[in-house]
Amino acid sequence: MRYVALSLAMIGLAGCASLTNDAFVPMAISFSDGSSGTCQLTNKRMSISAEVPGSPMVRRSDDNLQFNCTTEDGRQAFASVPSTMGGKLVASAVFLDFGITDAITDKHREYPASYVIPVKAK
């Protein structure tokens, strides 16, 4: 009975980040000079257009989040934000699936909660 309970606990805790993290997270974005505009946000799991300043929902991914932006007065801005690994992958690796589920879904990855996109002054 003890082995059955232990097995069920391990299965229940496998893929910790996949069970507890949402696939999409909000990211507050703004331009460094306070202007407004739009950005195309892209990673391997999504591509969206977002108003700046704003807080679009961004899909977690293991690659960089690319920004291709245009201000209201026509200036171009580009940026790339790397994702980092969340701590829940370590907990998942200890249990049954060795972090495989989290690695497939990328739900263990994190982007910063806010990012300021650098824009050259006029």
C-alpha positions in Angstrom: 0.0 0.0 0.0 2.9 2.3 0.8 4.4 1.8 -2.6 1.1 2.5 -4.4 0.7 5.8 -2.4 4.3 6.8 -3.2 3.8 5.9 -6.9 0.6 8.0 -7.1 2.4 10.9 -5.4 5.3 10.8 -7.9 2.9 10.7 -10.9 0.9 13.6 -9.5 4.0 15.7 -9.1 5.5 14.9 -12.5 5.6 17.9 -14.8 5.3 20.4 -12.0 5.5 23.5 -14.1 3.2 22.0 -16.8 0.5 21.6 -14.1 1.0 24.8 -12.2 2.1 27.4 -14.9 -0.1 28.9 -17.6 1.2 28.8 -21.1 0.7 32.5 -21.5 1.9 35.3 -19.2 1.4 39.0 -19.3 4.4 41.2 -20.2 4.2 45.0 -19.7 6.0 46.7 -22.6 6.8 50.3 -23.2 9.2 52.5 -25.3 12.2 54.1 -23.6 11.1 57.6 -24.7 7.5 57.1 -23.6 6.0 57.2 -27.1 3.2 55.0 -28.4 3.2 52.5 -31.3 2.9 48.9 -32.2 5.1 45.9 -32.0 5.2 42.5 -33.7 6.2 40.0 -30.9 7.5 36.6 -32.1 9.0 33.5 -30.7 8.8 29.9 -32.0 5.4 29.3 -30.3 3.5 32.5 -31.3 3.4 35.7 -33.3 1.2 38.6 -32.3 0.8 42.3 -32.9 0.6 44.5 -29.7 0.0 48.1 -28.8 2.7 49.9 -26.9 2.5 50.7 -24.1 0.5 47.6 -23.1 0.5 44.2 -21.5 0.0 41.5 -24.1 -0.2 37.9 -23.2 3.0 36.2 -24.3 3.4 32.4 -24.9 6.3 30.9 -22.9 9.1 29.5 -25.1 12.7 28.4 -24.8 13.8 30.9 -27.4 14.1 34.7 -27.4 11.1 36.9 -27.7 11.7 39.2 -30.7 10.3 42.7 -30.9 9.9 44.5 -34.3 8.3 47.8 -33.4 7.2 51.1 -35.0 6.4 54.2 -33.1 3.5 56.5 -34.0 6.0 58.9 -35.7 7.5 56.1 -37.8 10.7 55.3 -35.9 11.8 51.6 -35.9 12.9 49.7 -32.8 14.1 46.2 -32.5 14.8 44.1 -29.4 15.3 40.5 -28.2 14.4 39.3 -24.7 15.8 35.9 -23.6 13.8 33.5 -21.6 15.1 32.0 -18.4 14.5 28.6 -16.8 12.1 28.6 -13.8 12.8 26.7 -10.6 9.9 24.3 -11.1 11.9 22.3 -13.7 14.3 21.3 -10.9 11.4 19.9 -8.8 10.1 18.1 -11.9 13.5 16.6 -12.7 13.5 14.9 -9.3 10.3 13.1 -9.9 9.0 10.6 -12.5 9.4 12.4 -15.8 12.8 14.0 -15.3 11.5 17.3 -16.6 10.5 15.9 -20.0 6.9 17.2 -19.9 8.1 20.7 -18.9 10.8 20.6 -21.7 8.1 19.8 -24.3 5.6 22.4 -23.2 8.1 25.1 -22.3 5.9 26.0 -19.3 9.0 26.1 -17.1 10.4 29.1 -19.1 10.1 32.7 -17.9 10.1 36.1 -19.6 10.5 39.2 -17.5 7.3 40.7 -16.3 8.1 44.1 -17.9 10.4 45.3 -20.7 11.4 48.7 -22.0 12.1 48.7 -25.7 15.0 51.1 -26.5 14.0 53.8 -29.1 16.5 56.4 -30.6 15.5 60.0 -30.0 14.4 62.0 -33.0 
